[in-house]
Amino acid sequence: MAGTEIFDREEIKAVADVIERRMIHRYGSHSQRGGIYRAEEFEAAAKKITGSRYALAVSSGTAALITALKGIGIKAGDEVITTPFTFIATVEAIIACNAVPVFGDIDDTLSLSAASAEKLITPRTKAVMPVHMFGAAADMDAFTGLGKKYGIPVVEDACETVGGSYKGRALGGIGDCGAWSFDPNKTLTVGEGGVVFTDDPDVYFAMDCYHDHGHIHSKEHDRGAEGKYGFGVNFRISEVQGALGVVALSKMPEAVAALRCTKKKITEAGVAFGLKPRPVHDEEGDTATHAVFILPTAAAAREFSAAAKEAGCGCGIIADNTWHYAKHWKALAEMSEKDFFGTKTRSYLPEAFAGADEKLSRAVMFGLNIRMSSEDTDKIIKALEAGAKAALRG
Ligand SMILES: Cc1ncc(COP(=O)(O)O)c(C=O)c1O
């Protein structure tokens, strides 16, 4: 799913233009830049997609998540509920704020179960972070309902699902804040980059200042002469990434359509072989970056995986994924039941993830690319056939 697949002259032109104008900083030099602000154009294109009031481009998806948590005021010792099936960055963002990650269970779509999240709410809970994994949305109606019921902000990790939607609304723009990633492994990439969304002017102000050392950005003042608000960090994006982002978002519909077309073929073939695709909350909004099938047992998933490999196309069993499943993170396990900035952490030992394990150990997945040849697709279909024969016999 790496977006460099679709790089062409457009990206070269966009980058060359920034370099030729020698205007690489997104802020300042207002009188010399001829009114050209590429990072701002990227933000404008992003918020047009989500319909959000504000979009802030930052240096990565991880930076977007940290900025969102800081923007809503997450403090040391606050609890943030999230899912054990996510890229490690979601949890790193919580820990970077010295907040305590609290893990819910996952539902049949493999995303955070809103019902399990509700049971974990305490007076210390200051955010809920559903993650849209492997192309498909979490149950956003349930999460926005939960947020309203308990007055807790919902921070959507949509880092993997730029271009996805839930009931007609773009992912990243549904929660109180949302984050996108454009890292080198994403369907659309700018090298490294992210975008964080919100509709709340106060949250946006806090995020905008935080991501750039507290600068209160204003075109009335040149760089360094503006006001300062609190402490921050440097999560700025450059004009190079901004220019690449404008091109990336213009290619988004075509990229997602190609992925959906490939996934449809693979899913239909899988169903014909008796396989059960992962159910999703909104089929139409799936960005189709992965084809996931759920086997009846963990043993069947192992048999499937071995037969698929034998047939020439290996697949992953999600429970084995070391970067995307909290059970495997030693540093997290070591944080179990410790005093963490005034809050006692939960157990993060492998046993704590038994519910997720039951589902993830039965889930097999194939990653898809935007430009897949019919031979590539056929290879996966052959693997599905071999896997289904081995795993579903009897
Ligand atoms: C679910 C999820 N959250 C956050 C991130 C972090 O994004 P980045 O790599 O841009 O920091 C990723 C990236 O893989 C991700 O998949």
The ligand as an SDF file (V2000), in Angstrom:
LIG
                    3D

 16 16  0  0  0  0  0  0  0  0999 V2000
   -3.1720    3.1050   13.0740 C   0  0  0  0  0  0  0  0  0  0  0  0
   -1.9550    3.9670   12.9620 C   0  0  0  0  0  0  0  0  0  0  0  0
   -1.8090    4.9980   13.8120 N   0  0  0  0  0  0  0  0  0  0  0  0
   -0.7560    5.8230   13.7460 C   0  0  0  0  0  0  0  0  0  0  0  0
    0.2340    5.6430   12.7980 C   0  0  0  0  0  0  0  0  0  0  0  0
    1.4220    6.5520   12.8070 C   0  0  0  0  0  0  0  0  0  0  0  0
    1.6190    7.2340   11.6130 O   0  0  0  0  0  0  0  0  0  0  0  0
    3.0980    7.7450   11.2170 P   0  0  0  0  0  0  0  0  0  0  0  0
    3.8790    6.5590   10.7470 O   0  0  0  0  0  0  0  0  0  0  0  0
    2.8440    8.7220   10.1140 O   0  0  0  0  0  0  0  0  0  0  0  0
    3.6790    8.3790   12.4130 O   0  0  0  0  0  0  0  0  0  0  0  0
    0.1360    4.5910   11.8990 C   0  0  0  0  0  0  0  0  0  0  0  0
    1.1930    4.3540   10.8940 C   0  0  0  0  0  0  0  0  0  0  0  0
    1.4930    3.2640   10.4910 O   0  0  0  0  0  0  0  0  0  0  0  0
   -0.9960    3.7310   11.9790 C   0  0  0  0  0  0  0  0  0  0  0  0
   -1.1300    2.6960   11.1450 O   0  0  0  0  0  0  0  0  0  0  0  0
  1  2  1  0
  2  3  1  0
  2 15  2  0
  3  4  2  0
  4  5  1  0
  5  6  1  0
  5 12  2  0
  6  7  1  0
  7  8  1  0
  8  9  2  0
  8 10  1  0
  8 11  1  0
 12 13  1  0
 12 15  1  0
 13 14  2  0
 15 16  1  0
M  END
$$$$
